[in-house]
């Protein structure tokens, strides 16, 4: 499967045997915090940092899966120009009707009896737009997950914007409740990957992603998914103030990131979400003042969160996305000498 994906131009990375999470980092990357972009493991042919290590290099594919055939396969969606809808069927409390489709108020006359999953909210969104639900789109690759959910794969239009990943529970950037978007900054498990819960199995006859439908592209635009749709407006330094200092930004953020990583010492009771929220909120302020880029901040936060809670990536992404947005409303400016 890794070779098939790479043959389609989709960079792949290993997943832990029997799991849907990335294979573990090397000891050095587990113990020392650093940005994936600055990691020497990639040039050395190691798979550290999850989807950041994704590749189409046939020699690496042979080395990784040839020596470790039980590894699963993940595709880094951003570099692959993929937009995948991850429809959840998990049992969860249904939120207020006006949180089901962010930005779309649902009138009281709409009967929501029986609504229980992402299949329902996506069908509702499609019905409001007079379209067929992507869950029923037999023109594109669809993959049933072991938990009963569905991955609907699409190709991003070449001339279209890149899209950010999101989780359906996010109050800031979400397409629909219990519908995650996997694109830039995310990965997707490939068909035929086996986990302890079961196998990811293709549905229907389509085995390749179709082009993202125009109406879905419009909905992604409406819900804030495009990445940098226009040049970022960086707050310029105030007259007489020092220029943005990247080193000072890192010195401010590093202790907060260390608190997040320290949560790895215990599975619970460490206020992980609160610490991650604080770090991401601070990073949002640093982005707004021009001391960090959005991608740098997300890489640092994601690496710290994955080090502490590698099996809660979706939760971590939701916390990071929400807190970055909130922190951006309060730019952090440094005073005095660096």
N, C-alpha and C positions, 0 to 999 in steps of 0.2 A: 504493500500500500504506500509506503514511503516513496518508492521509486515512481509509482504511478502519479502521485501528487506532484513530485518534483518535475516529472515529464510534462505536467500541465502548467509548469511555471510557478507552483505554489511552494514557498519555502516551508520546510517541515522541521520539527524538533521532537525529541523523545519524551514520552510520558512514562511515569513510573509503572512498572509491571502491575497489571490488574487494577490500575487507578486511572482517573481522568485528569490528574494533576501532573505538572512537569516533573521529569526525573530530577533527583536531588542534585544540588550543587556539589562541587568538590569541597573538601574540608576548608581550604583557604577562603573560598567565597562564602561559606557558611559563617566563618568566624570573623571576617573582616568586611566591614561595610564599604562598598564602592559602587559607582555607577556601572551598569552593564556595558556602556560605551567605552569605559576605561579599562575593562577587564581583559587581561592577556590570555584568558582561557580560550576565547574564540579563535584567535590566531594559532593556538596550540591544538586546536581540534577537539576541544572539550565542549560539552553541551550546557554549561552553566547559564543560569538566568533565564530559563524557560524559553519563551518565544523570541527573546532577543538573540538566541543562538540558532534560530531557524535558518535553513540553508537548502539549496538545490544541488550542492556539490556531491557528485556521485561517490567520490572517495570517502567523504565523511559518512554518507549513508551506509556504505559497505562496512566502515569501521564501527559505526554505532549499532546498527541492527544485525550486522554479520556476527558480532561478538555477543550481542545481547538480544536475541530474537524475541524475547518476551516483552520488550519495550512496546508501549503503545505509540501511536502517531498523532501528533497535533500539527495543525496548519496555522501559521501566523497570518491572520486575515488581512492586515493592512498591506504588507508587501505583496500579498497575493491578489490584491484588488478585489477582495471578497467582502460581501455584506451578508452575514448569516443571521437569520431570525431564530432565536432560541426560545421556543414556546414551552413554558413550564406547565406541568399538570399536577404540581404539588398541592397537597391539602394546606390551605392557609385561610385566615380570616379575610373576608372580602372587605375592602376599604369603602369609604364613602363613594357614592356614584360619581362624584365630580373628580375623583382621583383615578378612575379607571382608565380614562383616556386624557392624559395631561393636555390642558388647553381647550378641551371640548366639554362644555357643560352638557350633562345628560338630563333631559327634561323628566319630571316626575311621571309623565304619561308613558315613558318607556318602561316596559315590564322586564325587570332584570331577574325574575325568578329562575333559579337553576344556574345562574352564572357562577362559575366556580374556578376557572382556570384561564390561562393565557389563550387557549383555543377560543374561548368565549369572547374575550375582549378584542382579540384580533378579528374575529368574525364580525363583531359589532362595529369596529372601525371600518372594515371593508364594506359592510352594509350601508353605513352612513355615506360612503363615497360611491356607492353603486357598483362595487367591484366584488370579485370573488376572493374569498379568504386565501392568503398565501398558503395556509395549511392544506388547501385543496388544489394547489397549483401543480398539476402533473407535468408541466413543461420543464420543470427544474428539478435538480437533485434535492430530495427530501430524505432525512435520516431519522428513524425512530430511535429514541434513547431508551436505555434500560429502565428508567423511571416512568416511562409512558409519555414523555414529552416528544417534541419534534424539532429538528433543525432544518430550516429551509434556506438553501444556499442560493445566492445570487452573485452575479458579476457586476462590479461597479462600472458604469459607463466610462470609457477612456477620457472623455472631455469633462466628466462630472467631478464634483469635489470629493475629497476624502471624507470619510465619516468616522466619528469617534464611537467607541464602544459605550454601552450603557446597560443598566439593569432596570427591569420593569418597576422596581419599587422606589426608584430615585424620585425625589420631589423636584429635581432640577431638570434633568435630561432623561426622558423616557419616552418610548413610543406607545406602550400600553402596559397595563398592569400584568405581571407575570410573562412579559415578552421582553427578553434581553436582546440587545443588538451587539453582535460580535464583528468588529471591523478594526480600525486602527487602534493599537494598544490592546488587542485581545487575540485569542486563538480559539480554534474549534477542534473537537475530536473527530477524527476521520471515520468514515464507514468501515465496518469490519473490525474496529478496535474492540477488544474484549476487556471487560473489567469484572471485578468480583460480583457486581450487580447484574451483569449480562453483556450482550453484544450490541453495538451500534449498527443498526440494520437499514439498508436502503429501502425506500417505499416506492412502489410503482416501477416504471421502466426507465425513467430519466436517470442518467448517471453523470451528467455535467450540469453546472449552474447555468441558468438562463440569465439574460440581461435584467438588471433591476428594473421593475416596472416604473413607468413615469409617475404613477400616482403614489407609489411608496417613496420615491425620491422626494416628491413634494412633501409628504408627511415627515420624512427625516429632516428636511429643511425647516419645516414649521416647528419641530420639536427641538431644534438647536443642535442637531447632530453633525453638521458640516464642521470640519476642522479648518480653522483659519480661512473662512470664506472670503475675507478681505484682509488686507495687511493689518497686523496687530498694531494697536495704538498704544505705544509705550509712553508712560508718563515721563516727560523730559526732566532733567535735573533742575531744581530751582536755582535762580541766580545766586551765586556765591556758595552753593552747596557742593559737596564732593560728587564726583561721577559715581554711577552705580558700581558697587564693590562686590564682585562675585565671591571673593574669599570671605568677606564679612557675612554675606548671606549664608554661606555654608557653615560658618562658625555658629551662627544663630540657630540654624536648622538642625545641625548634627546632634546636639544633646536631646532634642525632641525625637529624632529618628532612633537614637540609641534607646530611649525609653520604650519605643514601640518594639524594637528588636528584643529587648530584655523580656518581653512577654512570652518569648519562646520557652522560658524556663518552667512555665506552668500552663496547663491547658485552659485554665479558667481562673477567675478571681483576680485578674491583673489589670482590670479597666482598659483592656486593649482598645476598644472602640473609642473611648474618651481620649486616649493618648494619640491614636491615629488621627482623630478629628482635630486635636490641637496642632499637631504637626502640619496637617494639610491646610488648616486655616492660616497658619503662619506662612506657609509656602504661597498661598494665594495672595497674601499681602506683598510678598517679595516679587511675585510675578507682576502684580499691578504697578509696582514702582520700578520695574525694569531690571531688577537684580538677578532674576532667574527667568528662564523660558518655561513655558507650559510643559514641554516635553521633558526638560531636565527635572522639573519638580515631580512630574508623574513617575518618571523612572526611579527617582530616589524613594518616593513614598511607596511605590509598588514593591520595590526590592525589600524595604524594611517590613512591610506588611506580610509579604510572602515568607520572609524568614521567620516571622513569629507565628503566623497562622496560614500555612501553605494550603490548607484545605478550605479556606474561607475567602477565596479570591473574589467571588462575586460580591460578598458583603463588603470587603475592603474597597473594591472599586466604587461601590455606592457611597461609602463614607468619604473617600478621597474626592470624588466628583462634587459632592455636595459641599464639603468644607472648602475646597479650592474656590468654588463660586462665591461662597459667603466671605471668605478672606479677601477676595479681590475688591470688595467694596471698601476696604480699609488699607490702602497702600502703606507699606512700611518704608520710611525714609531714614537713613542713617545721618546722624549729626556728628560734627567734629571730625577729627582725624581718623583714618582707618586703623 
